[in-house]
Amino acid sequence: MNAARKHRHWHVETDADGIAWLHLDKADSDTNVLSREVLLELDDLLDELTRKPPRGVIFVSDKPGGFIAGADVQEFTQLQTEDEALEAIRRGQGIMDRIEALPCPTVAVLHGFALGGGLELALACDYRVAEDDPGTKLGLPEIRLGIHPGFGGTVRSIERLGVLQAMNLMLTGRNLSARAAKRIRLLDYAVPRRHLHTAARACVTRPPQRKPLPFWLRLLNARPLRPWVAKRLQREVAKKARKDHYPAPWALIDLWVRHFDDRRRMLEAEAASVARLMTGRTSRNLVRVFGLQEKLKALGKQQDFRPRHVHVVGGGVMGGDIAAWCAMQGFPVSIQDREHETLGRVVRRAFDLYRKKLRPRRNATAALDRLMPDLPGHGLRKAELVIEAIFEDAQVKRDLFAEVEKRVPDDAILATNTSSIPLQELTPALERAERLVGMHFFNPVAKMPLVEIVHGPDTSPETIERASAFARRIRRLPLPVTSTPGFLVNRVLMPYLMEAVVMVEEGIPLAIIDRVATDFGMPMGPIELADTVGLDICLKVAENLTAHFGGEVPGILRDKVQQGRLGKKSGEGFYVFRKGRPVKPAPEKGYTPPTDLQDRLILRMLNEVVACLREQVVADGDLADAGIVFGTGFAPFRGGPVQYIRERGPGQLHALLESLSHSHGERFTPDAGWRKLIETASEAGAEAQDDG
Ligand code: NAI
């Protein structure tokens, strides 16, 4: 091969067959992204390739991790106006058009991640080959950032895959394996790594025959059928995303319905739509949440802690699932309990989880092999991490830790999953308190992405970093919090749940209470959530928190627990459950709910977040937002509670709290922390005015 001129991010090699290989290796970065500079260089290269077309053009990435991970999200946030955004998108779109227009065969060679703009570039090529490997992940995940593909990807994916597969890819934002992508015609070849380049070259020298889309799939794109198909797509979308909260999926469907007849027009409309979405509130906030997620992941990168053996004590609801999850993520795990039967249940539950989540079957078997029932606790001897998840009783836990410390290696970390006991109450049992840390998982472990990393006054920074690193290793997000009652998530969630219960006492229909919360954007209403978590657990947490912070636990909650109405697990709580789903009685005809319900629910939560910030339960507002979004599902399109406070204005919310405290009681008294937020906001406002 002979190498032609070098750019900063790209270099071109022309091989003996006259094929130009365009290598992307973005400077100063582990990952290829389509930054402005990368695109401008490519544009420049395309000048030359258009002037003097080679025999073929093949795009490859020199990064071991993957092809191209997408557009540059950081640059995205710097685009202030819709016009600026439109210009940037048109530039990208224009480059993809030029690739498509090259008069020679073009091929993209994909390995690792080929996502978003990266896959759009591949779609602009005539052919795509990818490595057949579990690490290959192809997708158009833009919808997760509140936009849709904007570099021609909406048009080209529908042309290539048909509307059903393309919309499925774009509306869900999910990743496909190479084999799945080959099945839906996204790839021409899925081959082992050693054959990748041969396959790419073959696409140029002996272009593969490609079957056209079946007639019925093309028919779905016909003008008279599009509205009918769109209705079906919209119905699916409506189950997950309201138009006013998440406009992107709706805009995407609309784009296709209105413009698919006219390619040029659809491309123009695609760019305009992304520019509008990208500068809108939802996308801004979703990009923020994406950044918060990266921030939490980064907290797990300060150390490289990969325990050779993990030992979990307590095989109940939490311990069993924590052990199963850790084994699923590749760690050898022993699980100890006092009872044989409990361990049997742990293994059975783990097997169900693996069967659902792991393919092929042998991966499920391998995960099960890593999970070792261990009644006597032999695993302690070699454990580098012990996670305790036994009864919530300080004395029982102290006794256990005293015993555990005698048996584990010197450098082992001791973690407790306690949800309410301050670490300070456990340390007296230990010789070396600096290695005790909380790892507070949420139920269900396999679904909830957050783990609060709880540190007491004695916990060493190294222990916190190691626990965070382990959380990241098992694909959970670590959030460092202080060892104060309820930590962050339960402390903030509980006032919201309790306010909902007060509303029940006031006679507000259950379904209405839940609806005002889902209208706000919560994934589930508070009454349904309390029933799902279990009313006994809610009562325990509420009692613990009121013991520390004052306030009252609503009597109706105690009554329900006394009557054995514990929620979903007992078949009845506030709701009656049928087949695991709550039956929600409709409110009486003509019922008009009070107008302040939503504010009452949300403001109790916000007030507690402000208190946590003042007490520095978490280090800053970003981490508070991250914790609440990933720990409770708080409306991601609102960017988190602190972001929501900024948007509505702390002064206004403070006034609202005061007025609610007059009408509904002391529980709404604004926390002292609001003052600081109000001052910061007014300083920022003054600065913005100065700039203006
Ligand atoms: P659970 O009652 O379901 O399980 C506790 C298990 O520990 C039982 O299987 C019991 O046999 C075993 N056990 C008790 N003492 C033991 C000992 N000395 N040695 C070995 N095994 C022993 O309890 P759950 O709900 O799993 O809670 C465990 C811990 O996790 C508690 O500290 C709880 O506060 C915390 N937690 C619970 C959450 C939940 O939603 N249930 C959520 C987050 C934390």
Residues whose N, C-alpha, C, O or C-beta is under 5 A from the ligand:
A	BS01	NAI	V313 G314 G315 G316 V317 M318 G319 Q336 D337 R338 T342 A389 I390 F391 E392 L400 N417 T418 S419 F441 F442 N443
